[in-house]
């Protein structure tokens, strides 16, 4: 260890993964080193945080490393003390990177557990042998972490198989058994204090005049436990209260590509299924469709983005800051958001979605798409508007005629089945088998025809709804270019337009940062091609209407997640440009589709400015 020096200002790099005592122990250990060496030290030079798991410099450094490096570059200290090698990093690559970064800054790093410096603080000479040796220590820390995670996961699985909830959230109304018996202490049992609240929530909401708000107020007043509308909604939507089953999903830490294992914990139900069904029917009848709950912050895309795996709505989540002291990332003056499926994040169900959508990019593109494709009537003269409306009215009338014809055809098929059934019933015994065979054959043939008619009717009804929406918008003379410009920064008014023009948005990931987004609009379906890996302020996305393409994404019921298995097939393109860019119209890649869209002016240049 080097001799004493009074010119050295020390900083501490602390990593705490257990509790406050662990944090204080490291600080105390390093204080003793400072006292022994005679270095000066200030409280603001402790760089530490609570963090578990491994580091990954390819994604993002932890905040304490960022702050520590910044302070070093600003010459706020000139030696760095670390209690143990694993406290700097538990990753082979990241640890080596951090050591090299501090060496490049000329900062000697002292590891208390090894009693060695990376750079001699007196001579300034690097200890190359120790630096290489540190690499092996980082390897060991990574292996230990991996082994520890495997052991923890194995223990969790064993406990879950034994009906102990050691992973996941305890449903409100239940508690863990507790006690000293480790084989049973994490079993779920009814909580005598909160279970009556759950029962009363279901009972009150089943009353005809009750609303989520009235139930929330009544429960809060009676039990003194504050319950919000969303809290009541969450309880009413959980089937485990009548099934007595709660499923959690656990991933294998040694093989992250493996599908998560499902473990079902059983316990005593609180309510009957009939009561749950009453609440479910009422909620579905009363829910606000695509509108967010009252007092919730308005986001134009709220409840429009649907998960391609589980069908649930994506939720907005604030993105973490990447600057010292910055809690959230700020883009264009607002907190930056990402849209993700919370089903997987909260272990609330089985969902394979790993799609993460940048709100600023997606909202900008959807808005630009709306202006270009769905609001083309904004500058129409009244005569042109009337002509467009008449065209849609003709389509609606024609569709209704077809629906009537299809319904009559379905009625005829049902009569055919009835005749076959009567023939079977009235057939003499010697012809009963033959009559039954004819009846079964008639059933098969009629079912196929009937199903085809029903599908046609459903498709026509969707078209009618879409055309009626178009008529409603073409009838609005107040939607002009000046009005559109006026609401550019008004999320409330903008959302009203989003909801009227777009039914839902379904994203499909084909490789990191690259997605195909299916837009269901009043003018039909479109596909939006977004390459999020573009750089610079001026970027381009592309789109194409569904009548021109078929998007292939499914195989045995599972969505394809790789570009080689995600592709387009072109159709109806005789009058379009750009086919020379396509090698095989039956297998069009993402990049080829971009060129094809560009040739037909289906492009959306957009700005993504990070301020």
Buried (B, 14 or more C-beta within 10 A) or exposed (E): EBEEBEEBBBBBBBBBBEEEEBBEBBBEBBBEBBEEBEBEBEEEBBBBBBBEEBBEBEEEBBBBBBBBBEBBEEEBBBBBBBBBBBBBBBBBBBBBBBBEBBBEEEBBBBBBEBEBBBBEBEEEEBBEEBBEEBBEBBBBBBEEBBEEBEEEBEEBBEBBEBBBBBBBEBBBBBBBBEEEEEEBBBBBBBBEEBBBBBBBBBBBBBEEEBBBEBBBBBBBEEBEEEBBBEBBBBBBEBBBBBBBEBBBBBEBBEEEEEEBBEBEBEBEBBBEEEBBEBBEEBBEEEEEEBBEBEEEEBBBBBBBBBBBBBEBBBBBBEBEBEEBEEEBBBBEEEBBBBBBBBBBEEBBBBBBBEBBBBBBBBBBBBBBBBBBBBBEBBEBEEEEBEEBBEBBEEBBEEBEEEBEEBEEBBEEBEEBBEEBBEBBEEBEEEEEEEBBEBBEEBBEBBEEBBEEBEEBBEEBEBBBEBBBBBBEBBEEEEBBEEBBEEBEEEBEBBBBBBBBBBBBBBBBBBBEEBBBBBBBBBBBBBBBBBBBEBEEEEBBBBBBBBEBBEBBBEEEEEBBBEBEEBBBEBEEBEEBEBEEBBEEBEBBBBEBBBBBBBBBEBBBEBEBEEE
